[in-house]
């Protein structure tokens, strides 16, 4: 049996002013965002809200230590709604503050503490990649365990996912690149997932087409062209989020987590390092399955022969974000074994969504090829 669900209301809004005025953002709201975003888009519009600036609590990917530090500062504040405005780091942490009990956050992720929804949750993405605005997943680096963990429960769904292209207007090109490649990976992994359905596949395919055709326009016209495509990329990211929220992601995400956790490589970039290595392995192991349909789609978009599809895909992506080998991040040969062990022992939730089974030796070989 396969099922499909779409829980958050998706709200399309042209400007931040329209959002604030329509939904009455102010007293009783807890806004979690960056100081830059708040100053640029909300400071003159919002009165009476409590505001948390995320970078006060640390840099890089979201972690349990950051969540605990925020909790200590806001535990005595009364609020009815959580308004998350940001990329994946902000969204993944903000989701937790809509729950009745947040701390100890490791107990929450270990399911020792039950997840109970207590506040309304509004999510406004400021990148075109996380898709987290429409998923029930929060990913944190658990510092003491040197790994990333995911909490996936219905209580983490937003009540409203609010899409405002204005919030992407000053997104630097590098963050545009890493976030949108993340969305592409979401779309392609969810398409091949054994949990995919005919409905989730529609969202995967649409996201793939929109992102790759957008990249082709950027390559032809230069970085500035992305400004005219921000709404398309924002919608595509949400489509991909809907797809992987229902079908899940697999080995690309699982294998990227040690790189992100140990070397603090941005999530989308870490995914890109692993991306085609995993898909080439899938193709080698099971060429006659569903990957044929995916590759047929890619040959049309990329205008190439099917045997060239992943090389051509990488050529296109390298013009958006240059892929680097693992050793350029400081990874040592010896660490490839520990990375493999971490994936096999701690990322079973993701590895269950693989297109075909990847053994420990296969995972190690992918890392080795990417080194």
Wavefront OBJ file of the C-alpha trace (Angstrom):
o trace
v 0.000 0.000 0.000
v 1.209 3.481 -0.873
v -0.280 6.736 0.280
v 0.112 10.426 -0.378
v -0.640 13.343 1.888
v -0.207 17.105 1.805
v -0.730 18.592 5.243
v 0.256 22.279 5.278
v -1.868 24.906 3.629
v 0.332 26.438 0.928
v -0.058 30.206 0.808
v 1.303 32.194 -2.142
v 2.019 35.828 -1.251
v 3.737 38.494 -3.331
v 5.237 40.574 -0.514
v 6.136 40.386 3.160
v 3.817 43.323 3.852
v 0.871 41.390 2.477
v 1.813 38.414 4.662
v 2.114 40.465 7.856
v -1.114 42.373 7.280
v -3.192 39.404 6.129
v -2.168 37.064 8.950
v -1.848 39.723 11.650
v 1.749 38.974 12.598
v 2.698 40.673 15.874
v 1.973 40.196 19.554
v 1.770 36.537 20.531
v 4.117 35.437 17.758
v 7.629 34.049 18.079
v 9.632 34.864 14.944
v 12.765 32.783 14.390
v 14.952 34.185 11.630
v 18.255 35.911 10.847
v 18.949 39.495 11.844
v 19.533 40.394 8.184
v 16.193 38.985 7.025
v 14.269 40.580 9.873
v 15.854 44.004 9.345
v 15.408 43.913 5.566
v 11.836 42.634 5.385
v 9.977 42.751 8.722
v 11.390 45.307 11.171
v 9.180 48.154 9.978
v 6.105 45.929 9.569
v 5.915 43.874 12.768
v 5.044 45.226 16.202
v 5.011 43.304 19.480
v 6.409 39.949 18.347
v 9.211 38.125 20.138
v 12.179 37.683 17.782
v 15.002 35.137 17.916
v 18.060 35.792 15.748
v 19.463 32.384 14.953
v 23.114 33.323 14.470
v 23.349 34.428 18.075
v 23.405 30.706 18.831
v 26.006 29.468 16.361
v 27.042 29.186 12.735
v 26.583 26.403 10.203
v 24.169 23.504 10.255
v 21.471 23.165 12.967
v 22.510 21.293 16.095
v 21.127 20.072 19.390
v 23.367 22.558 21.219
v 21.833 25.476 19.314
v 18.306 24.277 20.069
v 19.091 23.931 23.778
v 20.583 27.441 23.882
v 17.509 28.950 22.228
v 15.252 27.013 24.594
v 17.011 28.427 27.633
v 16.399 31.955 26.369
v 12.719 31.579 25.429
v 11.339 28.975 27.846
v 9.541 31.608 29.901
v 8.130 33.537 26.924
v 4.429 33.116 26.130
v 3.623 32.739 22.427
v 0.862 31.209 20.309
v 2.500 30.953 16.892
v 5.976 30.147 15.659
v 6.932 32.013 12.493
v 10.047 30.510 10.886
v 11.658 32.698 8.223
v 14.810 31.239 6.734
v 16.586 28.316 5.137
v 16.928 24.757 6.339
v 18.863 25.603 9.499
v 16.202 27.951 10.806
v 13.253 25.837 9.685
v 14.552 22.570 11.145
v 15.078 24.172 14.545
v 11.969 26.349 14.529
v 9.697 23.335 13.981
v 10.699 22.010 17.388
v 9.503 25.142 19.175
v 5.936 24.439 18.102
v 6.033 21.366 20.357
v 4.944 21.264 23.989
v 8.314 19.904 25.157
v 11.596 20.719 23.411
v 14.307 19.888 25.933
v 16.271 17.661 26.287
v 16.196 17.686 22.499
v 18.211 14.458 22.203
v 15.458 12.673 24.151
v 12.975 14.096 21.666
v 14.969 12.670 18.744
v 15.379 9.351 20.580
v 11.572 9.269 21.079
v 11.969 9.229 24.859
v 9.896 12.428 24.955
v 6.685 12.321 22.889
v 6.242 15.012 20.236
v 3.075 16.965 21.100
v 2.051 19.929 18.935
v 1.253 22.948 21.088
v 1.648 26.017 18.829
v 0.608 27.038 15.335
v 3.558 26.880 12.918
v 4.071 29.156 9.899
v 7.114 28.556 7.668
v 8.489 31.053 5.142
v 11.481 29.688 3.160
v 14.199 32.126 2.123
v 16.065 29.646 -0.091
v 14.959 27.526 -3.028
v 15.986 24.139 -1.766
v 15.059 22.955 1.688
v 11.473 21.873 0.937
v 11.179 21.633 4.706
v 8.207 23.994 4.704
v 6.016 21.076 3.563
v 7.648 18.159 5.405
v 7.362 16.745 8.907
v 11.108 16.280 9.304
v 13.696 18.083 11.439
v 17.391 17.278 10.974
v 19.926 18.184 13.657
v 23.584 17.529 14.197
v 23.848 15.741 17.538
v 27.181 17.097 18.670
v 28.073 14.448 21.250
v 27.404 11.669 18.742
v 29.208 13.323 15.800
v 26.349 12.605 13.450
v 23.095 13.974 12.116
v 19.732 12.585 13.163
v 16.248 13.103 11.835
v 12.975 13.381 13.706
v 10.007 12.637 11.474
v 6.590 12.905 13.120
v 3.260 14.404 12.013
v 3.481 17.021 14.760
v 6.290 18.774 12.869
v 4.140 19.696 9.891
v 3.606 23.409 9.441
v 0.083 24.749 9.552
v 0.928 27.119 6.704
v 3.797 27.087 4.223
v 4.055 30.650 2.956
v 5.894 31.226 -0.329
v 7.106 34.801 -0.882
v 9.506 35.299 -3.829
v 10.538 38.673 -2.361
v 12.418 36.791 0.383
v 14.798 35.299 -2.204
v 15.642 38.594 -3.886
v 19.026 39.065 -2.181
v 19.985 35.385 -1.945
v 23.686 35.158 -2.940
v 24.368 32.992 -5.980
v 26.277 30.382 -4.007
v 23.332 29.826 -1.659
v 20.971 29.790 -4.623
v 23.171 27.051 -6.107
v 23.546 24.865 -3.019
v 19.891 25.102 -2.049
v 18.472 24.437 -5.515
v 20.812 21.460 -6.044
v 19.497 20.132 -2.741
v 15.970 20.423 -4.161
v 17.057 18.567 -7.311
v 18.435 15.746 -5.165
v 15.169 15.653 -3.205
v 13.235 15.287 -6.437
v 15.446 12.597 -7.958
v 15.859 10.505 -4.800
v 12.138 10.595 -4.053
v 11.327 9.575 -7.637
v 13.389 6.378 -7.269
v 12.266 5.630 -3.712
v 10.277 2.402 -3.236
v 7.796 4.540 -1.284
v 7.067 6.725 -4.329
v 3.527 6.748 -5.682
v 2.072 7.875 -8.986
v 1.078 11.117 -7.254
v 4.442 11.851 -5.600
v 6.169 11.125 -8.916
v 4.268 13.972 -10.556
v 5.795 16.423 -8.081
v 9.266 14.879 -8.490
v 9.177 15.135 -12.280
v 7.852 18.681 -12.296
v 10.582 19.794 -9.882
v 13.316 18.112 -11.946
v 12.118 19.776 -15.142
v 11.789 23.226 -13.587
v 15.180 23.155 -11.861
v 17.194 21.807 -14.796
v 15.546 24.061 -17.359
v 16.182 26.967 -14.993
v 19.852 26.022 -14.740
v 20.123 25.929 -18.523
v 18.739 29.468 -18.706
v 21.208 30.634 -16.041
v 24.130 29.049 -17.889
v 23.100 30.710 -21.141
v 22.334 34.133 -19.693
v 24.593 34.409 -16.650
v 24.019 34.540 -12.900
v 21.745 37.572 -13.060
v 19.131 35.535 -14.979
v 18.229 33.693 -11.797
v 16.521 36.864 -10.529
v 13.734 36.383 -13.062
v 13.401 32.692 -12.139
v 13.158 32.903 -8.335
v 9.448 32.161 -8.229
v 9.965 29.077 -10.429
v 12.771 27.788 -8.222
v 10.764 28.480 -5.057
v 7.796 26.512 -6.410
v 10.085 23.720 -7.654
v 11.654 23.434 -4.208
v 8.221 23.062 -2.651
v 7.239 20.450 -5.250
v 10.396 18.509 -4.391
v 9.599 18.883 -0.692
v 6.126 17.441 -1.250
v 7.674 14.522 -3.155
v 10.344 13.615 -0.615
v 7.993 14.320 2.284
v 5.889 11.447 0.982
v 8.488 9.137 -0.588
v 11.652 9.960 1.339
v 15.267 10.497 0.375
v 17.937 7.822 0.310
v 21.660 7.151 0.110
v 22.701 10.569 -1.205
v 21.406 12.247 1.921
v 22.570 9.422 4.190
v 26.113 9.533 2.806
v 26.301 13.322 2.869
v 25.542 13.533 6.589
v 29.009 12.529 7.878
v 30.621 15.098 5.568
v 28.287 17.790 6.847
v 28.600 16.799 10.490
v 32.406 16.417 10.617
v 33.509 19.083 8.131
v 30.508 21.434 8.296
v 29.970 21.382 4.542
v 26.648 23.083 3.668
v 23.927 20.500 3.222
v 23.217 21.094 -0.465
v 26.904 21.106 -1.336
v 27.494 17.881 0.608
v 24.624 16.270 -1.282
v 26.113 17.323 -4.606
v 29.469 15.722 -3.712
v 27.700 12.360 -3.266
v 24.880 12.736 -5.801
v 26.031 11.307 -9.130
v 28.268 8.719 -7.464
v 25.202 7.105 -5.913
v 23.112 7.337 -9.074
v 25.835 5.841 -11.257
v 26.045 2.946 -8.786
v 22.273 2.468 -8.905
v 22.421 2.343 -12.690
v 25.196 -0.244 -12.624
v 23.381 -2.454 -10.105
v 19.839 -2.235 -11.498
v 19.790 -0.704 -14.990
v 16.465 -2.174 -16.110
v 14.238 -0.747 -13.384
v 12.618 2.590 -12.717
v 15.885 4.419 -13.245
v 15.322 3.864 -16.974
v 12.290 6.148 -16.859
v 14.201 8.771 -14.903
v 17.111 8.677 -17.309
v 14.771 8.933 -20.307
v 13.406 12.148 -18.821
v 16.929 13.459 -18.255
v 18.021 12.667 -21.817
v 15.188 14.846 -23.124
v 16.020 17.752 -20.818
v 19.792 17.494 -21.316
v 19.599 16.572 -25.027
v 22.032 13.675 -24.745
v 22.252 9.914 -25.100
v 21.113 7.796 -22.180
v 24.606 6.438 -21.455
v 25.856 10.025 -21.119
v 23.122 11.283 -18.829
v 25.011 11.545 -15.514
v 28.139 12.965 -17.114
v 26.042 15.608 -18.873
v 24.109 16.323 -15.695
v 27.361 16.882 -13.840
v 28.638 19.176 -16.608
v 25.530 21.333 -16.203
v 25.670 21.362 -12.412
v 29.383 22.208 -12.417
v 28.513 25.458 -14.183
v 26.211 26.280 -11.262
v 28.413 24.911 -8.440
v 31.794 23.275 -8.999
v 31.902 19.795 -7.505
v 34.934 18.973 -5.353
v 36.416 15.597 -4.351
v 36.181 14.554 -0.724
v 39.875 15.093 -0.021
v 39.559 18.810 -0.783
v 37.354 19.162 2.310
v 40.095 17.636 4.453
v 38.662 14.110 4.533
v 41.369 11.472 4.978
v 41.371 8.020 3.379
v 41.093 6.478 6.838
v 37.848 8.362 7.506
v 36.070 6.691 4.594
v 35.615 3.584 6.738
v 34.204 5.536 9.671
v 31.901 7.449 7.333
v 30.668 4.130 5.953
v 30.090 2.707 9.431
v 28.159 5.818 10.414
v 25.891 5.539 7.379
v 25.176 1.844 7.870
v 24.570 2.095 11.622
v 22.841 5.464 11.979
v 21.052 6.235 8.698
v 18.769 3.233 8.311
v 15.743 5.543 8.021
v 17.183 6.965 4.793
v 18.874 3.838 3.441
v 15.500 2.086 3.504
v 14.471 4.411 0.651
v 17.265 3.382 -1.707
v 16.411 2.451 -5.288
v 18.281 -0.806 -4.770
v 20.185 -2.232 -1.822
v 23.597 -0.782 -1.109
v 25.831 -2.947 1.068
v 28.540 -1.612 3.338
v 31.170 -2.486 0.737
v 29.220 -0.620 -1.947
v 28.884 2.495 0.219
v 32.607 2.411 0.939
v 33.381 2.060 -2.756
v 31.232 5.094 -3.612
v 33.113 7.148 -1.007
v 36.390 5.814 -2.380
v 35.496 6.797 -5.944
v 34.540 10.290 -4.799
v 37.687 10.742 -2.734
l 1 2 3 4 5 6 7 8 9 10 11 12 13 14 15 16 17 18 19 20 21 22 23 24 25 26 27 28 29 30 31 32 33 34 35 36 37 38 39 40 41 42 43 44 45 46 47 48 49 50 51 52 53 54 55 56 57 58 59 60 61 62 63 64 65 66 67 68 69 70 71 72 73 74 75 76 77 78 79 80 81 82 83 84 85 86 87 88 89 90 91 92 93 94 95 96 97 98 99 100 101 102 103 104 105 106 107 108 109 110 111 112 113 114 115 116 117 118 119 120 121 122 123 124 125 126 127 128 129 130 131 132 133 134 135 136 137 138 139 140 141 142 143 144 145 146 147 148 149 150 151 152 153 154 155 156 157 158 159 160 161 162 163 164 165 166 167 168 169 170 171 172 173 174 175 176 177 178 179 180 181 182 183 184 185 186 187 188 189 190 191 192 193 194 195 196 197 198 199 200 201 202 203 204 205 206 207 208 209 210 211 212 213 214 215 216 217 218 219 220 221 222 223 224 225 226 227 228 229 230 231 232 233 234 235 236 237 238 239 240 241 242 243 244 245 246 247 248 249 250 251 252 253 254 255 256 257 258 259 260 261 262 263 264 265 266 267 268 269 270 271 272 273 274 275 276 277 278 279 280 281 282 283 284 285 286 287 288 289 290 291 292 293 294 295 296 297 298 299 300 301 302 303 304 305 306 307 308 309 310 311 312 313 314 315 316 317 318 319 320 321 322 323 324 325 326 327 328 329 330 331 332 333 334 335 336 337 338 339 340 341 342 343 344 345 346 347 348 349 350 351 352 353 354 355 356 357 358 359 360 361 362 363 364 365 366 367 368 369 370 371
